[in-house]
Amino acid sequence: MIQDRLSDKKALFAARANTELRAQRNTRRVAVLLNGNLVNNVRTEQFGVSARVYENGVYGFSSTAEYTDETVKAVLKAASENAAFLSAHAGRGKGPHPHLMPGRIVTATDLSDPEQRAYIEFIQAIDRYVAAKYPDLISHTAVAMSDSMEKLLVVSDGTDGHSILPRSYLYVTMSAAGQDGKPIELHRVIGGGYGAFTQNYDNPEACYAEIDELYERVRRKTEGVYPEAGNKTVILGGTLSGMLAHEAVGHTVEADLVIGGSVAGPNLHKRVGSDLVNLVDFAHTAFGKPTPLPIYVDDEGVAATDAELIKNGILVGYMNNRESAERFGMTPNGNARAFLFSDEPLIRMRNTAVLPGTSKLSDMIASIDDGYYLLDTNNGQADTTGEFMFGVTFGYEIKKGKLGRALLDTTISGVAFDMLKTVDMVSDEMVWASSGMCGKKQPMPVGMGGPALKCRVNIGGR
């Protein structure tokens, strides 16, 4: 773990400035097999220290990839000088941020970091299973991946922290010949989540059932049909409702994007969904269990708490850093996060989710005479107007209250705050996803989740 060379530097902090001193190590390990051939084998590590000083409404920042007592003092001095320079030329006449209660949160524990062969040998076992059981596939890929972010944070005002955020996943992709000879492809995240790779994956056989389910979906998709284009009644599975929570709603309620003109600005305290829609950015605990990626303190020293965003269909809040929270008269909840030691904290999501309702999925399906049940996605994009378009890679027709044929690739689109007003049933089961990265100037691991939602949405055809 990172040695503490920061705590004894508090004596050097300027009296009337907010100071953040952060040492950080990021690691990433990846191994990829394509049809049994090792095509990617990577181990990276990025480590260094940074300082940020807030004075008179402006920030001074400095970082270095060396971590010694001398370099810590140097970045602190440089950040202070940068803040003083900017204050003299572009100062906004502001004092320090509103005071935070001091504290310290330590969640860091020694992290297992297996040799690269552990990743390779695991996916070789997965590859042998797929190749032997499903020889009709055109191709198959197995990816073993882990990454981690360790942060040691010391602040002049607020909560010091030492945390490690590890995650690991197995991805399997299968490609088969469709009806017209064109490849039909699906991928799946098999298990994983918070923790080191060897903690989450100690037995390849534990993955076989999900791999078999993936193949069954591929087989069904080879006989699939395109949906009929138009505005349709659909059920968005939990993966898609989580994508909606993050991409189409979450970004619009990040306070820096609100300041930049997002649709959430004029809609605060107004209806943006039906009474059944509730949305929260969870910090570290949800429904009595740890979130996929628990955050206990952010990179400004704010102890993390849940940010309530939509309550019974009404937009009630934003995600903030300390500066934007002061501007909007809100309480900061710990949403300021930096990806690398050389990055300044930005307002970022943590574990953003639609809350579950009371309906059973079987009743939701039975309530639809002609529609679609949409399950998997491969991408999603949205802008600050709330307009979104998501790719859908797997789903089913719903005919007279029963599931029908599988669907071929399609898209859905709409405006989030309009579409959410059509939600009339919300399932009682949550689905979480945390295997991707959010790209907002810096990449960032995030969690997203939700229940199945019955709503109306524009769906593409052939």
Secondary structure, DSSP 8 states (H G I E B T S, - for coil): -----SGGGGGGS-TTSEEEEEEEEEEEEEEEEETTEEEEEEEEEEEEEEEEEEETTEEEEEEES--SHHHHHHHHHHHHHHHHHHHHHH--S---------EEEE---------HHHHHHHHHHHHHHHHHH-TT-SEEEEEEEEEEEEEEEEESSSEEEEEEEEEEEEEEEEEEE-TTS-EEEEEEEEEEEES-HHHH-S-GGGGHHHHHHHHHHHHHHHT-B----EEEEEEE-HHHHHHIIIIIIIGGGBHHHHHTT-TTGGGTTSB-S-TT--EEEESSEETTEE-SS--SB-TTS-B---EEEEETTEE---B--HHHHHHHT----S-EE-SSTTS--EE--SEEEE---SB-HHHHHHT-SEEEEEEEEEEEEE-TTSEEEEEEEEEEEEETTEEEEEB-SEEEEEEHHHHGGG--EEBS--EEE-SSEEESSSEEE-EEEE--EEEEEEE---
